[in-house]
Every structure is written in structure tokens, then in C-alpha cells.
Amino acid sequence: MNIIEYISQPWPWYVAGPLIGLTVPTLLIIGNKTFGISSSMRHICAACIPGNLPFFKYDWKKEIWNLFFVAGIFLGGVLAVSLLGNPEPIVVNPNLTEELNGYGITDYSSLMPSEIFNWANLFTIKGFIMMVVGGFLIGFGTRYGGGCTSGHAIMGLSTLQWPSLVATCCFMLGGILVANFVLPFILNL
Amino acid sequence: MENINTTPISGTIDQDLLLREQDAMCVNESKLEHKWYHNLKYLAVGIGFGILFVKAEIISWFRIQEMFRFQSFHMFGVIGSAVAVGMLSVFIIKKFNIKTIYGETIVFHVKEFNKGNIYGSLMFGFGWAITGACPGPLFAQIGSGATVIAVTLLSAIAGTWVYGYFRDKLPH
């Protein structure tokens, strides 16, 4: 097996996790930047549609590094699929496969279930809730909560800040509740 | 100005920085001015990060469903080991007073608790479970070919804007 084939396989958690953790010192050392991603959406608001709201009236150009960072994440997504794409279907827990079968989700060829996340589905109630309402909750919730997984769970916990621990517990709890008790109804729509 | 949930670090109070720090974990603490191309460093780190997101399947809706159903250790291992490495790195930076590549002292800022940390994070959790994405993976998902997620991202930006609109009326 050559090196490209080797790294085209899914990377295990003990490779990915420490590399994500190393983003924290990397951003600090190359420019005193605190790791976080959800703020990029606020900077986009501040740059494009500040709407005379005090929350968006700041010098967004000072945070332009964050927009370069998320643009890089997008390009990384393009490169990972085009150069290091994994041809095998994603392997998931059999209990999940069985549950998802019941909702008509059977396509494991890409990382996102194509039966749900496609353009035609945007105009169905299920697709609208999953793509549009879900996105809205991410944007509103991360800003109201003061951060997302990167800002709170990784950066906040790395610097031992208890409000970030509260936030992390809350978004994990919110996710557990919705995934187990609400999502089944949405997927049955 | 009300509801500034931050503790200023340095003696001089920078109003713009205070505003940028509202409800944010990540702000640019550097006082240095650079030419635009210095930002390419962050583009490069972002590219590495995006590749990592895809290759470790962190952007997968399926992996997120497994995590919230406790059916796989993968995501817990990723987040747990990332936090462990992050903590150790911050400890080393503080202990040895490591400077940035420009010679600046590295600044850590302490955020104060507010009720939004609870209500907002719960809402984010709901969105995370439904879409299978947190903000970082949204960008990588679009790049990996799920183009319709651009709509989810636009909706998330709209959500951010609506929060900014109602911010003063929400409990903090």
C-alpha cells in the first residue's frame, strides 16, 4: 500500500484529536490568535450587513484572519475529497444503520446522507427543518452561547475556563436530547 | 455600554476590542499591523484543519449521530484528546513564557459567565444534532461537495445577525 492510499483511509481519533489540539498553540504562536470558528459568521455580518446594530459595528478587518482561516477550512475540504478521498463507504455502528434504515436513509457513500442533504429536499418540510432551521439554530445559538465547539470545548477548556465547561455540557446535552428524542420525528416527516 | 462579558487584560481600554470580545472566544489580541499576505498563514492552518475535518470524518452527519447516541467512541476521543493536547500546550506556553513569532507576549483572556452560555449553547446543541455540523465543519462540508450546505451556512449567518438584532432583549 502506498502512502497516498494509506492516508486516504479514515484517520483514527488519536491522530485527529491531537492535531486539532495543536491548532491552539499554532494560532497563538503565529500571531496571538485565539482558536475559534463561529465568530467568523459574526465578522461576515459586520462586513456585509451590519444594519446599524451596535453588535456588528466594530472594525471587522482586525479579525480578517478568522475569515482566511475558514476559507482555508473550505479549501481543505475540497483538497481532502479530491486528492485523499476515501472510496469506501463510511462504516457506522450497526444500531445506527438499523435505525436510519427505518427513515429510508441507506446511502453511506459520502459523509453526509444524500437522501436528506440535497437541493431538491430544501423545499420539503423535513429538508427545510434540517438545513435551514438547523443552520439558524447553529448561528443564533453559538453567538448567544459565546462560542462553538472550537471556542468553548477546545480553546475554553484548554485555558481552564469554567463558563466554557458549562457551555460544552449544555451543547452536548442539547445535542443528546434532540438526536434521541426529536430527530426521529423530523426524520419521519 | 452594558453586557460586556470580558475582563480587559491590559491597562489601556480599547473600545473596539471590547466590542469584538462580546460573546466571542476568539479575538485578535495582537496590536501589530501587518500586510494582508500575513493572513495567508491562517489560510494554510485552515487548509490543514479542513483536511483533518474530512479525513477524520468529523464533518460526517453519521459520526455526529453516533456521538449523540453513545454508539461510538470516535468523536469523544477526538474532542477529548484535542482538549488534552490544547491544555498541555497552554500550560507549556505559560510556563516557559513562549512568545509569538513576532516577539509579542501571548495573551489569554478570561471570559465571565453569563446565562447565554446556557441558553445559547443548548440551542446550538439542537442545531448540531439536526444538521450534524458545528460551524467549522459547515465550511468543510461545502468544500467536500455537499453544496447545499451553503444554504445552512447562510442560515447560520442569518441566525447570528438575528441574535445581534435581539441581543439587548435576551437574558444574559
Boltz contact constraints between the chains, C-beta under 6 A:
constraints:
  - contact:
      token1: [A, 10]
      token2: [B, 57]
      max_distance: 6.0
  - contact:
      token1: [A, 11]
      token2: [B, 55]
      max_distance: 6.0
  - contact:
      token1: [A, 11]
      token2: [B, 56]
      max_distance: 6.0
  - contact:
      token1: [A, 13]
      token2: [B, 74]
      max_distance: 6.0
  - contact:
      token1: [A, 13]
      token2: [B, 77]
      max_distance: 6.0
  - contact:
      token1: [A, 13]
      token2: [B, 78]
      max_distance: 6.0
  - contact:
      token1: [A, 16]
      token2: [B, 52]
      max_distance: 6.0
  - contact:
      token1: [A, 16]
      token2: [B, 56]
      max_distance: 6.0
  - contact:
      token1: [A, 16]
      token2: [B, 78]
      max_distance: 6.0
  - contact:
      token1: [A, 17]
      token2: [B, 77]
      max_distance: 6.0
  - contact:
      token1: [A, 17]
      token2: [B, 78]
      max_distance: 6.0
  - contact:
      token1: [A, 17]
      token2: [B, 81]
      max_distance: 6.0
  - contact:
      token1: [A, 17]
      token2: [B, 82]
      max_distance: 6.0
  - contact:
      token1: [A, 18]
      token2: [B, 81]
      max_distance: 6.0
  - contact:
      token1: [A, 18]
      token2: [B, 85]
      max_distance: 6.0
  - contact:
      token1: [A, 19]
      token2: [B, 52]
      max_distance: 6.0
  - contact:
      token1: [A, 20]
      token2: [B, 82]
      max_distance: 6.0
  - contact:
      token1: [A, 21]
      token2: [B, 82]
      max_distance: 6.0
  - contact:
      token1: [A, 21]
      token2: [B, 85]
      max_distance: 6.0
  - contact:
      token1: [A, 21]
      token2: [B, 86]
      max_distance: 6.0
  - contact:
      token1: [A, 22]
      token2: [B, 85]
      max_distance: 6.0
  - contact:
      token1: [A, 24]
      token2: [B, 86]
      max_distance: 6.0
  - contact:
      token1: [A, 24]
      token2: [B, 89]
      max_distance: 6.0
  - contact:
      token1: [A, 25]
      token2: [B, 89]
      max_distance: 6.0
  - contact:
      token1: [A, 26]
      token2: [B, 45]
      max_distance: 6.0
  - contact:
      token1: [A, 28]
      token2: [B, 106]
      max_distance: 6.0
  - contact:
      token1: [A, 29]
      token2: [B, 100]
      max_distance: 6.0
  - contact:
      token1: [A, 30]
      token2: [B, 41]
      max_distance: 6.0
  - contact:
      token1: [A, 30]
      token2: [B, 101]
      max_distance: 6.0
  - contact:
      token1: [A, 31]
      token2: [B, 30]
      max_distance: 6.0
  - contact:
      token1: [A, 32]
      token2: [B, 29]
      max_distance: 6.0
  - contact:
      token1: [A, 32]
      token2: [B, 30]
      max_distance: 6.0
  - contact:
      token1: [A, 32]
      token2: [B, 100]
      max_distance: 6.0
  - contact:
      token1: [A, 32]
      token2: [B, 104]
      max_distance: 6.0
  - contact:
      token1: [A, 32]
      token2: [B, 106]
      max_distance: 6.0
  - contact:
      token1: [A, 32]
      token2: [B, 107]
      max_distance: 6.0
  - contact:
      token1: [A, 34]
      token2: [B, 26]
      max_distance: 6.0
  - contact:
      token1: [A, 36]
      token2: [B, 25]
      max_distance: 6.0
  - contact:
      token1: [A, 36]
      token2: [B, 26]
      max_distance: 6.0
  - contact:
      token1: [A, 37]
      token2: [B, 135]
      max_distance: 6.0
  - contact:
      token1: [A, 37]
      token2: [B, 136]
      max_distance: 6.0
  - contact:
      token1: [A, 38]
      token2: [B, 135]
      max_distance: 6.0
  - contact:
      token1: [A, 39]
      token2: [B, 24]
      max_distance: 6.0
  - contact:
      token1: [A, 39]
      token2: [B, 26]
      max_distance: 6.0
  - contact:
      token1: [A, 41]
      token2: [B, 156]
      max_distance: 6.0
  - contact:
      token1: [A, 41]
      token2: [B, 157]
      max_distance: 6.0
  - contact:
      token1: [A, 41]
      token2: [B, 160]
      max_distance: 6.0
  - contact:
      token1: [A, 42]
      token2: [B, 160]
      max_distance: 6.0
  - contact:
      token1: [A, 44]
      token2: [B, 157]
      max_distance: 6.0
  - contact:
      token1: [A, 45]
      token2: [B, 160]
      max_distance: 6.0
  - contact:
      token1: [A, 45]
      token2: [B, 161]
      max_distance: 6.0
  - contact:
      token1: [A, 53]
      token2: [B, 164]
      max_distance: 6.0
  - contact:
      token1: [A, 55]
      token2: [B, 164]
      max_distance: 6.0
  - contact:
      token1: [A, 55]
      token2: [B, 167]
      max_distance: 6.0
  - contact:
      token1: [A, 56]
      token2: [B, 164]
      max_distance: 6.0
  - contact:
      token1: [A, 58]
      token2: [B, 16]
      max_distance: 6.0
  - contact:
      token1: [A, 58]
      token2: [B, 19]
      max_distance: 6.0
  - contact:
      token1: [A, 58]
      token2: [B, 20]
      max_distance: 6.0
  - contact:
      token1: [A, 59]
      token2: [B, 16]
      max_distance: 6.0
  - contact:
      token1: [A, 62]
      token2: [B, 28]
      max_distance: 6.0
  - contact:
      token1: [A, 63]
      token2: [B, 28]
      max_distance: 6.0
  - contact:
      token1: [A, 65]
      token2: [B, 39]
      max_distance: 6.0
  - contact:
      token1: [A, 65]
      token2: [B, 42]
      max_distance: 6.0
  - contact:
      token1: [A, 68]
      token2: [B, 39]
      max_distance: 6.0
  - contact:
      token1: [A, 68]
      token2: [B, 42]
      max_distance: 6.0
  - contact:
      token1: [A, 68]
      token2: [B, 43]
      max_distance: 6.0
  - contact:
      token1: [A, 69]
      token2: [B, 42]
      max_distance: 6.0
  - contact:
      token1: [A, 69]
      token2: [B, 46]
      max_distance: 6.0
  - contact:
      token1: [A, 70]
      token2: [B, 139]
      max_distance: 6.0
  - contact:
      token1: [A, 72]
      token2: [B, 43]
      max_distance: 6.0
  - contact:
      token1: [A, 72]
      token2: [B, 46]
      max_distance: 6.0
  - contact:
      token1: [A, 72]
      token2: [B, 47]
      max_distance: 6.0
  - contact:
      token1: [A, 73]
      token2: [B, 46]
      max_distance: 6.0
  - contact:
      token1: [A, 73]
      token2: [B, 49]
      max_distance: 6.0
  - contact:
      token1: [A, 73]
      token2: [B, 50]
      max_distance: 6.0
  - contact:
      token1: [A, 73]
      token2: [B, 136]
      max_distance: 6.0
  - contact:
      token1: [A, 73]
      token2: [B, 139]
      max_distance: 6.0
  - contact:
      token1: [A, 73]
      token2: [B, 140]
      max_distance: 6.0
  - contact:
      token1: [A, 74]
      token2: [B, 139]
      max_distance: 6.0
  - contact:
      token1: [A, 74]
      token2: [B, 143]
      max_distance: 6.0
  - contact:
      token1: [A, 75]
      token2: [B, 47]
      max_distance: 6.0
  - contact:
      token1: [A, 76]
      token2: [B, 47]
      max_distance: 6.0
  - contact:
      token1: [A, 76]
      token2: [B, 49]
      max_distance: 6.0
  - contact:
      token1: [A, 76]
      token2: [B, 50]
      max_distance: 6.0
  - contact:
      token1: [A, 76]
      token2: [B, 51]
      max_distance: 6.0
  - contact:
      token1: [A, 77]
      token2: [B, 50]
      max_distance: 6.0
  - contact:
      token1: [A, 77]
      token2: [B, 54]
      max_distance: 6.0
  - contact:
      token1: [A, 77]
      token2: [B, 140]
      max_distance: 6.0
  - contact:
      token1: [A, 77]
      token2: [B, 143]
      max_distance: 6.0
  - contact:
      token1: [A, 77]
      token2: [B, 144]
      max_distance: 6.0
  - contact:
      token1: [A, 78]
      token2: [B, 143]
      max_distance: 6.0
  - contact:
      token1: [A, 79]
      token2: [B, 51]
      max_distance: 6.0
  - contact:
      token1: [A, 80]
      token2: [B, 51]
      max_distance: 6.0
  - contact:
      token1: [A, 80]
      token2: [B, 54]
      max_distance: 6.0
  - contact:
      token1: [A, 80]
      token2: [B, 55]
      max_distance: 6.0
  - contact:
      token1: [A, 81]
      token2: [B, 144]
      max_distance: 6.0
  - contact:
      token1: [A, 81]
      token2: [B, 145]
      max_distance: 6.0
  - contact:
      token1: [A, 90]
      token2: [B, 62]
      max_distance: 6.0
  - contact:
      token1: [A, 92]
      token2: [B, 62]
      max_distance: 6.0
  - contact:
      token1: [A, 93]
      token2: [B, 66]
      max_distance: 6.0
  - contact:
      token1: [A, 93]
      token2: [B, 71]
      max_distance: 6.0
  - contact:
      token1: [A, 93]
      token2: [B, 72]
      max_distance: 6.0
  - contact:
      token1: [A, 95]
      token2: [B, 71]
      max_distance: 6.0
  - contact:
      token1: [A, 96]
      token2: [B, 65]
      max_distance: 6.0
  - contact:
      token1: [A, 96]
      token2: [B, 66]
      max_distance: 6.0
  - contact:
      token1: [A, 96]
      token2: [B, 71]
      max_distance: 6.0
  - contact:
      token1: [A, 111]
      token2: [B, 59]
      max_distance: 6.0
  - contact:
      token1: [A, 111]
      token2: [B, 60]
      max_distance: 6.0
  - contact:
      token1: [A, 112]
      token2: [B, 61]
      max_distance: 6.0
  - contact:
      token1: [A, 112]
      token2: [B, 146]
      max_distance: 6.0
  - contact:
      token1: [A, 113]
      token2: [B, 61]
      max_distance: 6.0
  - contact:
      token1: [A, 117]
      token2: [B, 146]
      max_distance: 6.0
  - contact:
      token1: [A, 117]
      token2: [B, 148]
      max_distance: 6.0
  - contact:
      token1: [A, 118]
      token2: [B, 148]
      max_distance: 6.0
  - contact:
      token1: [A, 119]
      token2: [B, 148]
      max_distance: 6.0
  - contact:
      token1: [A, 130]
      token2: [B, 130]
      max_distance: 6.0
  - contact:
      token1: [A, 131]
      token2: [B, 151]
      max_distance: 6.0
  - contact:
      token1: [A, 131]
      token2: [B, 152]
      max_distance: 6.0
  - contact:
      token1: [A, 132]
      token2: [B, 155]
      max_distance: 6.0
  - contact:
      token1: [A, 134]
      token2: [B, 127]
      max_distance: 6.0
  - contact:
      token1: [A, 134]
      token2: [B, 130]
      max_distance: 6.0
  - contact:
      token1: [A, 134]
      token2: [B, 131]
      max_distance: 6.0
  - contact:
      token1: [A, 135]
      token2: [B, 152]
      max_distance: 6.0
  - contact:
      token1: [A, 135]
      token2: [B, 155]
      max_distance: 6.0
  - contact:
      token1: [A, 135]
      token2: [B, 156]
      max_distance: 6.0
  - contact:
      token1: [A, 136]
      token2: [B, 155]
      max_distance: 6.0
  - contact:
      token1: [A, 136]
      token2: [B, 159]
      max_distance: 6.0
  - contact:
      token1: [A, 137]
      token2: [B, 123]
      max_distance: 6.0
  - contact:
      token1: [A, 137]
      token2: [B, 126]
      max_distance: 6.0
  - contact:
      token1: [A, 137]
      token2: [B, 127]
      max_distance: 6.0
  - contact:
      token1: [A, 138]
      token2: [B, 124]
      max_distance: 6.0
  - contact:
      token1: [A, 138]
      token2: [B, 127]
      max_distance: 6.0
  - contact:
      token1: [A, 138]
      token2: [B, 156]
      max_distance: 6.0
  - contact:
      token1: [A, 139]
      token2: [B, 156]
      max_distance: 6.0
  - contact:
      token1: [A, 139]
      token2: [B, 157]
      max_distance: 6.0
  - contact:
      token1: [A, 139]
      token2: [B, 159]
      max_distance: 6.0
  - contact:
      token1: [A, 139]
      token2: [B, 160]
      max_distance: 6.0
  - contact:
      token1: [A, 140]
      token2: [B, 159]
      max_distance: 6.0
  - contact:
      token1: [A, 140]
      token2: [B, 162]
      max_distance: 6.0
  - contact:
      token1: [A, 140]
      token2: [B, 163]
      max_distance: 6.0
  - contact:
      token1: [A, 141]
      token2: [B, 120]
      max_distance: 6.0
  - contact:
      token1: [A, 141]
      token2: [B, 123]
      max_distance: 6.0
  - contact:
      token1: [A, 141]
      token2: [B, 124]
      max_distance: 6.0
  - contact:
      token1: [A, 141]
      token2: [B, 127]
      max_distance: 6.0
  - contact:
      token1: [A, 142]
      token2: [B, 124]
      max_distance: 6.0
  - contact:
      token1: [A, 143]
      token2: [B, 23]
      max_distance: 6.0
  - contact:
      token1: [A, 143]
      token2: [B, 160]
      max_distance: 6.0
  - contact:
      token1: [A, 143]
      token2: [B, 163]
      max_distance: 6.0
  - contact:
      token1: [A, 144]
      token2: [B, 116]
      max_distance: 6.0
  - contact:
      token1: [A, 144]
      token2: [B, 120]
      max_distance: 6.0
  - contact:
      token1: [A, 144]
      token2: [B, 163]
      max_distance: 6.0
  - contact:
      token1: [A, 145]
      token2: [B, 116]
      max_distance: 6.0
  - contact:
      token1: [A, 145]
      token2: [B, 117]
      max_distance: 6.0
  - contact:
      token1: [A, 145]
      token2: [B, 120]
      max_distance: 6.0
  - contact:
      token1: [A, 145]
      token2: [B, 121]
      max_distance: 6.0
  - contact:
      token1: [A, 145]
      token2: [B, 124]
      max_distance: 6.0
  - contact:
      token1: [A, 146]
      token2: [B, 23]
      max_distance: 6.0
  - contact:
      token1: [A, 146]
      token2: [B, 117]
      max_distance: 6.0
  - contact:
      token1: [A, 147]
      token2: [B, 25]
      max_distance: 6.0
  - contact:
      token1: [A, 148]
      token2: [B, 134]
      max_distance: 6.0
  - contact:
      token1: [A, 148]
      token2: [B, 135]
      max_distance: 6.0
  - contact:
      token1: [A, 149]
      token2: [B, 134]
      max_distance: 6.0
  - contact:
      token1: [A, 150]
      token2: [B, 136]
      max_distance: 6.0
  - contact:
      token1: [A, 151]
      token2: [B, 25]
      max_distance: 6.0
  - contact:
      token1: [A, 151]
      token2: [B, 26]
      max_distance: 6.0
  - contact:
      token1: [A, 153]
      token2: [B, 79]
      max_distance: 6.0
  - contact:
      token1: [A, 154]
      token2: [B, 82]
      max_distance: 6.0
  - contact:
      token1: [A, 154]
      token2: [B, 83]
      max_distance: 6.0
  - contact:
      token1: [A, 154]
      token2: [B, 86]
      max_distance: 6.0
  - contact:
      token1: [A, 155]
      token2: [B, 25]
      max_distance: 6.0
  - contact:
      token1: [A, 156]
      token2: [B, 25]
      max_distance: 6.0
  - contact:
      token1: [A, 157]
      token2: [B, 83]
      max_distance: 6.0
  - contact:
      token1: [A, 158]
      token2: [B, 86]
      max_distance: 6.0
  - contact:
      token1: [A, 158]
      token2: [B, 87]
      max_distance: 6.0
  - contact:
      token1: [A, 158]
      token2: [B, 90]
      max_distance: 6.0
  - contact:
      token1: [A, 159]
      token2: [B, 90]
      max_distance: 6.0
  - contact:
      token1: [A, 159]
      token2: [B, 108]
      max_distance: 6.0
  - contact:
      token1: [A, 161]
      token2: [B, 111]
      max_distance: 6.0
  - contact:
      token1: [A, 163]
      token2: [B, 111]
      max_distance: 6.0
  - contact:
      token1: [A, 163]
      token2: [B, 113]
      max_distance: 6.0
  - contact:
      token1: [A, 163]
      token2: [B, 117]
      max_distance: 6.0
  - contact:
      token1: [A, 166]
      token2: [B, 117]
      max_distance: 6.0
  - contact:
      token1: [A, 167]
      token2: [B, 117]
      max_distance: 6.0
  - contact:
      token1: [A, 167]
      token2: [B, 121]
      max_distance: 6.0
  - contact:
      token1: [A, 170]
      token2: [B, 118]
      max_distance: 6.0
  - contact:
      token1: [A, 170]
      token2: [B, 121]
      max_distance: 6.0
  - contact:
      token1: [A, 170]
      token2: [B, 122]
      max_distance: 6.0
  - contact:
      token1: [A, 171]
      token2: [B, 121]
      max_distance: 6.0
  - contact:
      token1: [A, 171]
      token2: [B, 124]
      max_distance: 6.0
  - contact:
      token1: [A, 171]
      token2: [B, 125]
      max_distance: 6.0
  - contact:
      token1: [A, 174]
      token2: [B, 122]
      max_distance: 6.0
  - contact:
      token1: [A, 174]
      token2: [B, 125]
      max_distance: 6.0
  - contact:
      token1: [A, 174]
      token2: [B, 126]
      max_distance: 6.0
  - contact:
      token1: [A, 175]
      token2: [B, 68]
      max_distance: 6.0
  - contact:
      token1: [A, 175]
      token2: [B, 125]
      max_distance: 6.0
  - contact:
      token1: [A, 175]
      token2: [B, 128]
      max_distance: 6.0
  - contact:
      token1: [A, 175]
      token2: [B, 129]
      max_distance: 6.0
  - contact:
      token1: [A, 176]
      token2: [B, 68]
      max_distance: 6.0
  - contact:
      token1: [A, 178]
      token2: [B, 126]
      max_distance: 6.0
  - contact:
      token1: [A, 178]
      token2: [B, 129]
      max_distance: 6.0
  - contact:
      token1: [A, 179]
      token2: [B, 68]
      max_distance: 6.0
  - contact:
      token1: [A, 179]
      token2: [B, 129]
      max_distance: 6.0
